[in-house]
Amino acid sequence: MRNKKNKHLGIEIDPQLHGKLHYIAKYEGRSANGQILYLIRQCIREFEEKNGTIELEPDPSRPDKEEPAK
């Protein structure tokens, strides 16, 4: 089930790059989405190792506690 707190990111990708992404993802036992998330996390980890932890301000449009469903 999809986590409603997660953000959706739509990107355009050329067919050859798309095919290669799927090939590598399958080779490493991931979905294409899982592979993209893996690569993003790897990029962030490497950036923070070199430049320090990225501190984000809380998003005021997304309160920490959601109201219970009715």
Predicted model as a PDB file, atoms N, CA, C, CB and O in Angstrom, pLDDT in the B-factor column:
MODEL        1                                                                  
ATOM      1  N   MET A   1       0.846  -1.185   0.000  1.00 69.00           N  
ATOM      2  CA  MET A   1       0.000   0.000   0.000  1.00 69.00           C  
ATOM      3  C   MET A   1       0.888   1.244   0.000  1.00 69.00           C  
ATOM      4  CB  MET A   1      -0.961   0.000   1.227  1.00 69.00           C  
ATOM      5  O   MET A   1       1.919   1.282   0.672  1.00 69.00           O  
ATOM      6  N   ARG A   2       0.488   2.232  -0.739  1.00 77.00           N  
ATOM      7  CA  ARG A   2       1.246   3.474  -0.871  1.00 77.00           C  
ATOM      8  C   ARG A   2       1.145   4.306   0.399  1.00 77.00           C  
ATOM      9  CB  ARG A   2       0.748   4.283  -2.073  1.00 77.00           C  
ATOM     10  O   ARG A   2       0.067   4.440   0.978  1.00 77.00           O  
ATOM     11  N   ASN A   3       2.277   4.865   0.830  1.00 88.00           N  
ATOM     12  CA  ASN A   3       2.327   5.754   1.979  1.00 88.00           C  
ATOM     13  C   ASN A   3       1.924   7.156   1.507  1.00 88.00           C  
ATOM     14  CB  ASN A   3       3.756   5.758   2.636  1.00 88.00           C  
ATOM     15  O   ASN A   3       2.605   7.754   0.674  1.00 88.00           O  
ATOM     16  N   LYS A   4       0.827   7.669   2.037  1.00 87.00           N  
ATOM     17  CA  LYS A   4       0.315   8.966   1.586  1.00 87.00           C  
ATOM     18  C   LYS A   4       1.217  10.127   1.968  1.00 87.00           C  
ATOM     19  CB  LYS A   4      -1.059   9.197   2.151  1.00 87.00           C  
ATOM     20  O   LYS A   4       1.068  11.221   1.423  1.00 87.00           O  
ATOM     21  N   LYS A   5       2.156   9.918   2.898  1.00 88.00           N  
ATOM     22  CA  LYS A   5       3.085  10.987   3.283  1.00 88.00           C  
ATOM     23  C   LYS A   5       4.223  11.126   2.266  1.00 88.00           C  
ATOM     24  CB  LYS A   5       3.662  10.714   4.685  1.00 88.00           C  
ATOM     25  O   LYS A   5       4.883  12.164   2.211  1.00 88.00           O  
ATOM     26  N   ASN A   6       4.450  10.084   1.464  1.00 90.00           N  
ATOM     27  CA  ASN A   6       5.533  10.131   0.483  1.00 90.00           C  
ATOM     28  C   ASN A   6       5.201  11.090  -0.644  1.00 90.00           C  
ATOM     29  CB  ASN A   6       5.809   8.739  -0.079  1.00 90.00           C  
ATOM     30  O   ASN A   6       4.038  11.280  -0.998  1.00 90.00           O  
ATOM     31  N   LYS A   7       6.235  11.685  -1.195  1.00 90.00           N  
ATOM     32  CA  LYS A   7       6.100  12.589  -2.335  1.00 90.00           C  
ATOM     33  C   LYS A   7       6.183  11.776  -3.620  1.00 90.00           C  
ATOM     34  CB  LYS A   7       7.195  13.698  -2.308  1.00 90.00           C  
ATOM     35  O   LYS A   7       6.861  10.749  -3.663  1.00 90.00           O  
ATOM     36  N   HIS A   8       5.503  12.223  -4.657  1.00 90.00           N  
ATOM     37  CA  HIS A   8       5.555  11.578  -5.963  1.00 90.00           C  
ATOM     38  C   HIS A   8       6.482  12.392  -6.849  1.00 90.00           C  
ATOM     39  CB  HIS A   8       4.131  11.450  -6.599  1.00 90.00           C  
ATOM     40  O   HIS A   8       6.408  13.621  -6.868  1.00 90.00           O  
ATOM     41  N   LEU A   9       7.353  11.711  -7.583  1.00 91.00           N  
ATOM     42  CA  LEU A   9       8.290  12.390  -8.466  1.00 91.00           C  
ATOM     43  C   LEU A   9       8.156  11.779  -9.852  1.00 91.00           C  
ATOM     44  CB  LEU A   9       9.758  12.279  -7.937  1.00 91.00           C  
ATOM     45  O   LEU A   9       8.489  10.611 -10.057  1.00 91.00           O  
ATOM     46  N   GLY A  10       7.675  12.556 -10.788  1.00 93.00           N  
ATOM     47  CA  GLY A  10       7.574  12.097 -12.171  1.00 93.00           C  
ATOM     48  C   GLY A  10       8.729  12.665 -12.969  1.00 93.00           C  
ATOM     49  O   GLY A  10       9.005  13.863 -12.900  1.00 93.00           O  
ATOM     50  N   ILE A  11       9.410  11.814 -13.730  1.00 94.00           N  
ATOM     51  CA  ILE A  11      10.524  12.295 -14.556  1.00 94.00           C  
ATOM     52  C   ILE A  11      10.366  11.754 -15.973  1.00 94.00           C  
ATOM     53  CB  ILE A  11      11.901  11.866 -13.952  1.00 94.00           C  
ATOM     54  O   ILE A  11       9.759  10.704 -16.185  1.00 94.00           O  
ATOM     55  N   GLU A  12      10.912  12.474 -16.925  1.00 96.00           N  
ATOM     56  CA  GLU A  12      10.997  11.981 -18.297  1.00 96.00           C  
ATOM     57  C   GLU A  12      12.360  11.353 -18.468  1.00 96.00           C  
ATOM     58  CB  GLU A  12      10.759  13.122 -19.345  1.00 96.00           C  
ATOM     59  O   GLU A  12      13.363  11.894 -18.003  1.00 96.00           O  
ATOM     60  N   ILE A  13      12.402  10.202 -19.141  1.00 96.00           N  
ATOM     61  CA  ILE A  13      13.653   9.484 -19.329  1.00 96.00           C  
ATOM     62  C   ILE A  13      13.651   8.874 -20.725  1.00 96.00           C  
ATOM     63  CB  ILE A  13      13.847   8.387 -18.235  1.00 96.00           C  
ATOM     64  O   ILE A  13      12.637   8.332 -21.165  1.00 96.00           O  
ATOM     65  N   ASP A  14      14.778   8.960 -21.421  1.00 97.00           N  
ATOM     66  CA  ASP A  14      14.804   8.424 -22.772  1.00 97.00           C  
ATOM     67  C   ASP A  14      14.740   6.892 -22.723  1.00 97.00           C  
ATOM     68  CB  ASP A  14      16.076   8.897 -23.523  1.00 97.00           C  
ATOM     69  O   ASP A  14      15.155   6.283 -21.737  1.00 97.00           O  
ATOM     70  N   PRO A  15      14.224   6.280 -23.779  1.00 98.00           N  
ATOM     71  CA  PRO A  15      13.984   4.834 -23.768  1.00 98.00           C  
ATOM     72  C   PRO A  15      15.226   3.983 -23.493  1.00 98.00           C  
ATOM     73  CB  PRO A  15      13.401   4.427 -25.076  1.00 98.00           C  
ATOM     74  O   PRO A  15      15.130   2.966 -22.807  1.00 98.00           O  
ATOM     75  N   GLN A  16      16.380   4.377 -24.011  1.00 98.00           N  
ATOM     76  CA  GLN A  16      17.595   3.585 -23.796  1.00 98.00           C  
ATOM     77  C   GLN A  16      18.019   3.637 -22.333  1.00 98.00           C  
ATOM     78  CB  GLN A  16      18.736   4.090 -24.696  1.00 98.00           C  
ATOM     79  O   GLN A  16      18.378   2.608 -21.761  1.00 98.00           O  
ATOM     80  N   LEU A  17      17.984   4.807 -21.727  1.00 98.00           N  
ATOM     81  CA  LEU A  17      18.323   4.948 -20.313  1.00 98.00           C  
ATOM     82  C   LEU A  17      17.326   4.170 -19.446  1.00 98.00           C  
ATOM     83  CB  LEU A  17      18.341   6.440 -19.908  1.00 98.00           C  
ATOM     84  O   LEU A  17      17.707   3.533 -18.464  1.00 98.00           O  
ATOM     85  N   HIS A  18      16.057   4.233 -19.821  1.00 98.00           N  
ATOM     86  CA  HIS A  18      15.004   3.505 -19.114  1.00 98.00           C  
ATOM     87  C   HIS A  18      15.269   1.995 -19.164  1.00 98.00           C  
ATOM     88  CB  HIS A  18      13.619   3.829 -19.724  1.00 98.00           C  
ATOM     89  O   HIS A  18      15.182   1.309 -18.145  1.00 98.00           O  
ATOM     90  N   GLY A  19      15.590   1.494 -20.341  1.00 98.00           N  
ATOM     91  CA  GLY A  19      15.889   0.073 -20.489  1.00 98.00           C  
ATOM     92  C   GLY A  19      17.091  -0.353 -19.668  1.00 98.00           C  
ATOM     93  O   GLY A  19      17.076  -1.414 -19.044  1.00 98.00           O  
ATOM     94  N   LYS A  20      18.128   0.464 -19.665  1.00 98.00           N  
ATOM     95  CA  LYS A  20      19.337   0.141 -18.898  1.00 98.00           C  
ATOM     96  C   LYS A  20      19.075   0.188 -17.399  1.00 98.00           C  
ATOM     97  CB  LYS A  20      20.467   1.106 -19.257  1.00 98.00           C  
ATOM     98  O   LYS A  20      19.614  -0.624 -16.647  1.00 98.00           O  
ATOM     99  N   LEU A  21      18.250   1.135 -16.963  1.00 98.00           N  
ATOM    100  CA  LEU A  21      17.871   1.201 -15.555  1.00 98.00           C  
ATOM    101  C   LEU A  21      17.169  -0.087 -15.140  1.00 98.00           C  
ATOM    102  CB  LEU A  21      16.962   2.420 -15.292  1.00 98.00           C  
ATOM    103  O   LEU A  21      17.497  -0.666 -14.104  1.00 98.00           O  
ATOM    104  N   HIS A  22      16.209  -0.537 -15.937  1.00 98.00           N  
ATOM    105  CA  HIS A  22      15.481  -1.772 -15.638  1.00 98.00           C  
ATOM    106  C   HIS A  22      16.416  -2.981 -15.643  1.00 98.00           C  
ATOM    107  CB  HIS A  22      14.347  -1.980 -16.652  1.00 98.00           C  
ATOM    108  O   HIS A  22      16.272  -3.877 -14.812  1.00 98.00           O  
ATOM    109  N   TYR A  23      17.358  -3.011 -16.559  1.00 98.00           N  
ATOM    110  CA  TYR A  23      18.327  -4.111 -16.628  1.00 98.00           C  
ATOM    111  C   TYR A  23      19.142  -4.198 -15.340  1.00 98.00           C  
ATOM    112  CB  TYR A  23      19.267  -3.927 -17.836  1.00 98.00           C  
ATOM    113  O   TYR A  23      19.268  -5.270 -14.747  1.00 98.00           O  
ATOM    114  N   ILE A  24      19.693  -3.063 -14.913  1.00 98.00           N  
ATOM    115  CA  ILE A  24      20.511  -3.037 -13.700  1.00 98.00           C  
ATOM    116  C   ILE A  24      19.667  -3.357 -12.475  1.00 98.00           C  
ATOM    117  CB  ILE A  24      21.189  -1.670 -13.533  1.00 98.00           C  
ATOM    118  O   ILE A  24      20.098  -4.106 -11.599  1.00 98.00           O  
ATOM    119  N   ALA A  25      18.465  -2.790 -12.412  1.00 98.00           N  
ATOM    120  CA  ALA A  25      17.574  -3.046 -11.278  1.00 98.00           C  
ATOM    121  C   ALA A  25      17.288  -4.538 -11.161  1.00 98.00           C  
ATOM    122  CB  ALA A  25      16.254  -2.256 -11.428  1.00 98.00           C  
ATOM    123  O   ALA A  25      17.374  -5.106 -10.072  1.00 98.00           O  
ATOM    124  N   LYS A  26      16.950  -5.171 -12.275  1.00 98.00           N  
ATOM    125  CA  LYS A  26      16.665  -6.609 -12.268  1.00 98.00           C  
ATOM    126  C   LYS A  26      17.901  -7.392 -11.848  1.00 98.00           C  
ATOM    127  CB  LYS A  26      16.184  -7.078 -13.657  1.00 98.00           C  
ATOM    128  O   LYS A  26      17.799  -8.328 -11.055  1.00 98.00           O  
ATOM    129  N   TYR A  27      19.058  -7.025 -12.364  1.00 98.00           N  
ATOM    130  CA  TYR A  27      20.320  -7.688 -12.030  1.00 98.00           C  
ATOM    131  C   TYR A  27      20.594  -7.619 -10.529  1.00 98.00           C  
ATOM    132  CB  TYR A  27      21.482  -7.051 -12.807  1.00 98.00           C  
ATOM    133  O   TYR A  27      21.095  -8.577  -9.939  1.00 98.00           O  
ATOM    134  N   GLU A  28      20.264  -6.480  -9.915  1.00 98.00           N  
ATOM    135  CA  GLU A  28      20.519  -6.284  -8.483  1.00 98.00           C  
ATOM    136  C   GLU A  28      19.330  -6.674  -7.613  1.00 98.00           C  
ATOM    137  CB  GLU A  28      20.882  -4.842  -8.217  1.00 98.00           C  
ATOM    138  O   GLU A  28      19.364  -6.482  -6.397  1.00 98.00           O  
ATOM    139  N   GLY A  29      18.281  -7.221  -8.223  1.00 98.00           N  
ATOM    140  CA  GLY A  29      17.139  -7.711  -7.459  1.00 98.00           C  
ATOM    141  C   GLY A  29      16.219  -6.634  -6.926  1.00 98.00           C  
ATOM    142  O   GLY A  29      15.605  -6.793  -5.870  1.00 98.00           O  
ATOM    143  N   ARG A  30      16.126  -5.540  -7.658  1.00 98.00           N  
ATOM    144  CA  ARG A  30      15.259  -4.442  -7.244  1.00 98.00           C  
ATOM    145  C   ARG A  30      14.274  -4.123  -8.360  1.00 98.00           C  
ATOM    146  CB  ARG A  30      16.089  -3.188  -6.874  1.00 98.00           C  
ATOM    147  O   ARG A  30      14.476  -4.500  -9.514  1.00 98.00           O  
ATOM    148  N   SER A  31      13.212  -3.425  -7.996  1.00 97.00           N  
ATOM    149  CA  SER A  31      12.337  -2.830  -9.002  1.00 97.00           C  
ATOM    150  C   SER A  31      13.047  -1.579  -9.515  1.00 97.00           C  
ATOM    151  CB  SER A  31      10.902  -2.491  -8.413  1.00 97.00           C  
ATOM    152  O   SER A  31      14.022  -1.122  -8.917  1.00 97.00           O  
ATOM    153  N   ALA A  32      12.556  -1.032 -10.619  1.00 96.00           N  
ATOM    154  CA  ALA A  32      13.137   0.214 -11.130  1.00 96.00           C  
ATOM    155  C   ALA A  32      12.975   1.328 -10.102  1.00 96.00           C  
ATOM    156  CB  ALA A  32      12.478   0.619 -12.470  1.00 96.00           C  
ATOM    157  O   ALA A  32      13.891   2.125  -9.899  1.00 96.00           O  
ATOM    158  N   ASN A  33      11.816   1.385  -9.456  1.00 95.00           N  
ATOM    159  CA  ASN A  33      11.585   2.395  -8.418  1.00 95.00           C  
ATOM    160  C   ASN A  33      12.569   2.188  -7.257  1.00 95.00           C  
ATOM    161  CB  ASN A  33      10.113   2.331  -7.906  1.00 95.00           C  
ATOM    162  O   ASN A  33      13.164   3.144  -6.760  1.00 95.00           O  
ATOM    163  N   GLY A  34      12.729   0.948  -6.840  1.00 96.00           N  
ATOM    164  CA  GLY A  34      13.666   0.642  -5.758  1.00 96.00           C  
ATOM    165  C   GLY A  34      15.090   1.012  -6.128  1.00 96.00           C  
ATOM    166  O   GLY A  34      15.850   1.492  -5.286  1.00 96.00           O  
ATOM    167  N   GLN A  35      15.460   0.786  -7.398  1.00 97.00           N  
ATOM    168  CA  GLN A  35      16.807   1.135  -7.856  1.00 97.00           C  
ATOM    169  C   GLN A  35      17.007   2.639  -7.827  1.00 97.00           C  
ATOM    170  CB  GLN A  35      17.057   0.597  -9.273  1.00 97.00           C  
ATOM    171  O   GLN A  35      18.062   3.115  -7.408  1.00 97.00           O  
ATOM    172  N   ILE A  36      16.013   3.390  -8.265  1.00 97.00           N  
ATOM    173  CA  ILE A  36      16.111   4.858  -8.242  1.00 97.00           C  
ATOM    174  C   ILE A  36      16.259   5.349  -6.806  1.00 97.00           C  
ATOM    175  CB  ILE A  36      14.866   5.507  -8.907  1.00 97.00           C  
ATOM    176  O   ILE A  36      17.094   6.212  -6.536  1.00 97.00           O  
ATOM    177  N   LEU A  37      15.463   4.816  -5.880  1.00 97.00           N  
ATOM    178  CA  LEU A  37      15.574   5.215  -4.474  1.00 97.00           C  
ATOM    179  C   LEU A  37      16.939   4.853  -3.910  1.00 97.00           C  
ATOM    180  CB  LEU A  37      14.472   4.555  -3.639  1.00 97.00           C  
ATOM    181  O   LEU A  37      17.529   5.634  -3.163  1.00 97.00           O  
ATOM    182  N   TYR A  38      17.448   3.673  -4.262  1.00 98.00           N  
ATOM    183  CA  TYR A  38      18.786   3.245  -3.829  1.00 98.00           C  
ATOM    184  C   TYR A  38      19.837   4.256  -4.307  1.00 98.00           C  
ATOM    185  CB  TYR A  38      19.113   1.818  -4.374  1.00 98.00           C  
ATOM    186  O   TYR A  38      20.696   4.676  -3.532  1.00 98.00           O  
ATOM    187  N   LEU A  39      19.764   4.639  -5.573  1.00 98.00           N  
ATOM    188  CA  LEU A  39      20.737   5.575  -6.129  1.00 98.00           C  
ATOM    189  C   LEU A  39      20.632   6.958  -5.502  1.00 98.00           C  
ATOM    190  CB  LEU A  39      20.557   5.681  -7.624  1.00 98.00           C  
ATOM    191  O   LEU A  39      21.650   7.608  -5.262  1.00 98.00           O  
ATOM    192  N   ILE A  40      19.416   7.411  -5.236  1.00 97.00           N  
ATOM    193  CA  ILE A  40      19.231   8.713  -4.583  1.00 97.00           C  
ATOM    194  C   ILE A  40      19.824   8.675  -3.182  1.00 97.00           C  
ATOM    195  CB  ILE A  40      17.727   9.095  -4.524  1.00 97.00           C  
ATOM    196  O   ILE A  40      20.541   9.593  -2.783  1.00 97.00           O  
ATOM    197  N   ARG A  41      19.527   7.609  -2.429  1.00 98.00           N  
ATOM    198  CA  ARG A  41      20.078   7.494  -1.063  1.00 98.00           C  
ATOM    199  C   ARG A  41      21.598   7.442  -1.088  1.00 98.00           C  
ATOM    200  CB  ARG A  41      19.527   6.240  -0.359  1.00 98.00           C  
ATOM    201  O   ARG A  41      22.258   8.050  -0.246  1.00 98.00           O  
ATOM    202  N   GLN A  42      22.159   6.708  -2.061  1.00 98.00           N  
ATOM    203  CA  GLN A  42      23.612   6.611  -2.190  1.00 98.00           C  
ATOM    204  C   GLN A  42      24.209   7.995  -2.473  1.00 98.00           C  
ATOM    205  CB  GLN A  42      23.994   5.614  -3.315  1.00 98.00           C  
ATOM    206  O   GLN A  42      25.233   8.359  -1.894  1.00 98.00           O  
ATOM    207  N   CYS A  43      23.581   8.750  -3.348  1.00 98.00           N  
ATOM    208  CA  CYS A  43      24.045  10.101  -3.685  1.00 98.00           C  
ATOM    209  C   CYS A  43      23.997  11.014  -2.461  1.00 98.00           C  
ATOM    210  CB  CYS A  43      23.191  10.697  -4.823  1.00 98.00           C  
ATOM    211  O   CYS A  43      24.943  11.759  -2.204  1.00 98.00           O  
ATOM    212  N   ILE A  44      22.908  10.957  -1.714  1.00 98.00           N  
ATOM    213  CA  ILE A  44      22.767  11.793  -0.515  1.00 98.00           C  
ATOM    214  C   ILE A  44      23.800  11.406   0.537  1.00 98.00           C  
ATOM    215  CB  ILE A  44      21.346  11.669   0.068  1.00 98.00           C  
ATOM    216  O   ILE A  44      24.419  12.273   1.155  1.00 98.00           O  
ATOM    217  N   ARG A  45      23.986  10.101   0.740  1.00 98.00           N  
ATOM    218  CA  ARG A  45      24.973   9.626   1.723  1.00 98.00           C  
ATOM    219  C   ARG A  45      26.369  10.140   1.371  1.00 98.00           C  
ATOM    220  CB  ARG A  45      24.976   8.076   1.790  1.00 98.00           C  
ATOM    221  O   ARG A  45      27.088  10.631   2.241  1.00 98.00           O  
ATOM    222  N   GLU A  46      26.753  10.027   0.099  1.00 98.00           N  
ATOM    223  CA  GLU A  46      28.073  10.495  -0.335  1.00 98.00           C  
ATOM    224  C   GLU A  46      28.199  12.011  -0.177  1.00 98.00           C  
ATOM    225  CB  GLU A  46      28.328  10.095  -1.797  1.00 98.00           C  
ATOM    226  O   GLU A  46      29.244  12.501   0.250  1.00 98.00           O  
ATOM    227  N   PHE A  47      27.156  12.746  -0.513  1.00 98.00           N  
ATOM    228  CA  PHE A  47      27.170  14.198  -0.368  1.00 98.00           C  
ATOM    229  C   PHE A  47      27.360  14.578   1.095  1.00 98.00           C  
ATOM    230  CB  PHE A  47      25.871  14.813  -0.918  1.00 98.00           C  
ATOM    231  O   PHE A  47      28.185  15.432   1.420  1.00 98.00           O  
ATOM    232  N   GLU A  48      26.582  13.931   1.985  1.00 98.00           N  
ATOM    233  CA  GLU A  48      26.661  14.274   3.412  1.00 98.00           C  
ATOM    234  C   GLU A  48      27.993  13.862   4.031  1.00 98.00           C  
ATOM    235  CB  GLU A  48      25.519  13.613   4.172  1.00 98.00           C  
ATOM    236  O   GLU A  48      28.465  14.521   4.958  1.00 98.00           O  
ATOM    237  N   GLU A  49      28.606  12.790   3.540  1.00 98.00           N  
ATOM    238  CA  GLU A  49      29.932  12.413   4.035  1.00 98.00           C  
ATOM    239  C   GLU A  49      30.957  13.489   3.721  1.00 98.00           C  
ATOM    240  CB  GLU A  49      30.371  11.081   3.429  1.00 98.00           C  
ATOM    241  O   GLU A  49      31.861  13.734   4.520  1.00 98.00           O  
ATOM    242  N   LYS A  50      30.829  14.130   2.574  1.00 98.00           N  
ATOM    243  CA  LYS A  50      31.771  15.172   2.148  1.00 98.00           C  
ATOM    244  C   LYS A  50      31.428  16.550   2.718  1.00 98.00           C  
ATOM    245  CB  LYS A  50      31.804  15.247   0.635  1.00 98.00           C  
ATOM    246  O   LYS A  50      32.324  17.339   3.018  1.00 98.00           O  
ATOM    247  N   ASN A  51      30.122  16.841   2.868  1.00 98.00           N  
ATOM    248  CA  ASN A  51      29.679  18.199   3.164  1.00 98.00           C  
ATOM    249  C   ASN A  51      28.929  18.366   4.475  1.00 98.00           C  
ATOM    250  CB  ASN A  51      28.825  18.672   2.074  1.00 98.00           C  
ATOM    251  O   ASN A  51      28.560  19.484   4.833  1.00 98.00           O  
ATOM    252  N   GLY A  52      28.698  17.283   5.192  1.00 97.00           N  
ATOM    253  CA  GLY A  52      27.938  17.364   6.436  1.00 97.00           C  
ATOM    254  C   GLY A  52      26.464  17.063   6.221  1.00 97.00           C  
ATOM    255  O   GLY A  52      25.955  17.102   5.101  1.00 97.00           O  
ATOM    256  N   THR A  53      25.804  16.766   7.311  1.00 97.00           N  
ATOM    257  CA  THR A  53      24.399  16.394   7.278  1.00 97.00           C  
ATOM    258  C   THR A  53      23.531  17.541   6.779  1.00 97.00           C  
ATOM    259  CB  THR A  53      23.941  15.955   8.656  1.00 97.00           C  
ATOM    260  O   THR A  53      23.720  18.693   7.170  1.00 97.00           O  
ATOM    261  N   ILE A  54      22.602  17.223   5.936  1.00 96.00           N  
ATOM    262  CA  ILE A  54      21.638  18.205   5.429  1.00 96.00           C  
ATOM    263  C   ILE A  54      20.511  18.297   6.453  1.00 96.00           C  
ATOM    264  CB  ILE A  54      21.088  17.805   3.995  1.00 96.00           C  
ATOM    265  O   ILE A  54      19.839  17.304   6.730  1.00 96.00           O  
ATOM    266  N   GLU A  55      20.308  19.467   7.003  1.00 95.00           N  
ATOM    267  CA  GLU A  55      19.229  19.689   7.968  1.00 95.00           C  
ATOM    268  C   GLU A  55      18.087  20.391   7.248  1.00 95.00           C  
ATOM    269  CB  GLU A  55      19.721  20.530   9.198  1.00 95.00           C  
ATOM    270  O   GLU A  55      18.278  21.460   6.670  1.00 95.00           O  
ATOM    271  N   LEU A  56      16.913  19.799   7.282  1.00 93.00           N  
ATOM    272  CA  LEU A  56      15.750  20.372   6.618  1.00 93.00           C  
ATOM    273  C   LEU A  56      14.800  20.983   7.634  1.00 93.00           C  
ATOM    274  CB  LEU A  56      15.027  19.311   5.789  1.00 93.00           C  
ATOM    275  O   LEU A  56      14.655  20.488   8.751  1.00 93.00           O  
ATOM    276  N   GLU A  57      14.161  22.062   7.226  1.00 90.00           N  
ATOM    277  CA  GLU A  57      13.122  22.679   8.048  1.00 90.00           C  
ATOM    278  C   GLU A  57      11.869  21.817   7.939  1.00 90.00           C  
ATOM    279  CB  GLU A  57      12.836  24.162   7.603  1.00 90.00           C  
ATOM    280  O   GLU A  57      11.611  21.245   6.880  1.00 90.00           O  
ATOM    281  N   PRO A  58      11.090  21.714   9.006  1.00 86.00           N  
ATOM    282  CA  PRO A  58       9.833  20.964   8.910  1.00 86.00           C  
ATOM    283  C   PRO A  58       8.909  21.597   7.877  1.00 86.00           C  
ATOM    284  CB  PRO A  58       9.130  20.901  10.283  1.00 86.00           C  
ATOM    285  O   PRO A  58       8.882  22.818   7.722  1.00 86.00           O  
ATOM    286  N   ASP A  59       8.157  20.766   7.175  1.00 75.00           N  
ATOM    287  CA  ASP A  59       7.209  21.240   6.166  1.00 75.00           C  
ATOM    288  C   ASP A  59       5.926  21.658   6.875  1.00 75.00           C  
ATOM    289  CB  ASP A  59       6.922  20.137   5.085  1.00 75.00           C  
ATOM    290  O   ASP A  59       5.203  20.798   7.379  1.00 75.00           O  
ATOM    291  N   PRO A  60       5.620  22.966   6.928  1.00 73.00           N  
ATOM    292  CA  PRO A  60       4.432  23.420   7.668  1.00 73.00           C  
ATOM    293  C   PRO A  60       3.122  22.907   7.080  1.00 73.00           C  
ATOM    294  CB  PRO A  60       4.401  24.928   7.704  1.00 73.00           C  
ATOM    295  O   PRO A  60       2.105  22.877   7.773  1.00 73.00           O  
ATOM    296  N   SER A  61       3.133  22.506   5.819  1.00 72.00           N  
ATOM    297  CA  SER A  61       1.901  21.995   5.208  1.00 72.00           C  
ATOM    298  C   SER A  61       1.654  20.535   5.561  1.00 72.00           C  
ATOM    299  CB  SER A  61       1.959  22.154   3.697  1.00 72.00           C  
ATOM    300  O   SER A  61       0.598  19.997   5.228  1.00 72.00           O  
ATOM    301  N   ARG A  62       2.612  19.874   6.233  1.00 66.00           N  
ATOM    302  CA  ARG A  62       2.473  18.476   6.606  1.00 66.00           C  
ATOM    303  C   ARG A  62       2.678  18.335   8.117  1.00 66.00           C  
ATOM    304  CB  ARG A  62       3.482  17.592   5.822  1.00 66.00           C  
ATOM    305  O   ARG A  62       3.797  18.096   8.570  1.00 66.00           O  
ATOM    306  N   PRO A  63       1.617  18.479   8.888  1.00 64.00           N  
ATOM    307  CA  PRO A  63       1.766  18.324  10.336  1.00 64.00           C  
ATOM    308  C   PRO A  63       2.238  16.910  10.687  1.00 64.00           C  
ATOM    309  CB  PRO A  63       0.434  18.633  11.050  1.00 64.00           C  
ATOM    310  O   PRO A  63       1.936  15.946   9.984  1.00 64.00           O  
ATOM    311  N   ASP A  64       2.993  16.808  11.801  1.00 61.00           N  
ATOM    312  CA  ASP A  64       3.529  15.508  12.235  1.00 61.00           C  
ATOM    313  C   ASP A  64       2.428  14.504  12.532  1.00 61.00           C  
ATOM    314  CB  ASP A  64       4.401  15.683  13.469  1.00 61.00           C  
ATOM    315  O   ASP A  64       2.546  13.319  12.221  1.00 61.00           O  
ATOM    316  N   LYS A  65       1.374  14.987  13.128  1.00 55.00           N  
ATOM    317  CA  LYS A  65       0.298  14.087  13.519  1.00 55.00           C  
ATOM    318  C   LYS A  65      -0.898  14.315  12.608  1.00 55.00           C  
ATOM    319  CB  LYS A  65      -0.092  14.296  15.003  1.00 55.00           C  
ATOM    320  O   LYS A  65      -1.386  15.436  12.464  1.00 55.00           O  
ATOM    321  N   GLU A  66      -1.355  13.240  12.002  1.00 54.00           N  
ATOM    322  CA  GLU A  66      -2.536  13.339  11.160  1.00 54.00           C  
ATOM    323  C   GLU A  66      -3.773  13.084  11.995  1.00 54.00           C  
ATOM    324  CB  GLU A  66      -2.461  12.353   9.984  1.00 54.00           C  
ATOM    325  O   GLU A  66      -3.740  12.347  12.981  1.00 54.00           O  
ATOM    326  N   GLU A  67      -4.853  13.701  11.584  1.00 52.00           N  
ATOM    327  CA  GLU A  67      -6.118  13.446  12.273  1.00 52.00           C  
ATOM    328  C   GLU A  67      -6.593  12.040  11.965  1.00 52.00           C  
ATOM    329  CB  GLU A  67      -7.190  14.479  11.864  1.00 52.00           C  
ATOM    330  O   GLU A  67      -6.392  11.554  10.852  1.00 52.00           O  
ATOM    331  N   PRO A  68      -7.218  11.377  12.925  1.00 53.00           N  
ATOM    332  CA  PRO A  68      -7.701  10.016  12.656  1.00 53.00           C  
ATOM    333  C   PRO A  68      -8.749  10.011  11.552  1.00 53.00           C  
ATOM    334  CB  PRO A  68      -8.284   9.392  13.929  1.00 53.00           C  
ATOM    335  O   PRO A  68      -9.515  10.961  11.394  1.00 53.00           O  
ATOM    336  N   ALA A  69      -8.765   8.921  10.794  1.00 53.00           N  
ATOM    337  CA  ALA A  69      -9.754   8.777   9.719  1.00 53.00           C  
ATOM    338  C   ALA A  69     -11.137   8.650  10.295  1.00 53.00           C  
ATOM    339  CB  ALA A  69      -9.440   7.566   8.840  1.00 53.00           C  
ATOM    340  O   ALA A  69     -11.317   8.046  11.353  1.00 53.00           O  
ATOM    341  N   LYS A  70     -12.136   9.217   9.607  1.00 47.00           N  
ATOM    342  CA  LYS A  70     -13.509   9.170  10.091  1.00 47.00           C  
ATOM    343  C   LYS A  70     -14.258   8.055   9.427  1.00 47.00           C  
ATOM    344  CB  LYS A  70     -14.217  10.488   9.852  1.00 47.00           C  
ATOM    345  O   LYS A  70     -15.440   7.853   9.706  1.00 47.00           O  
TER     346      LYS A  70                                                      
ENDMDL                                                                          
END                                                                             
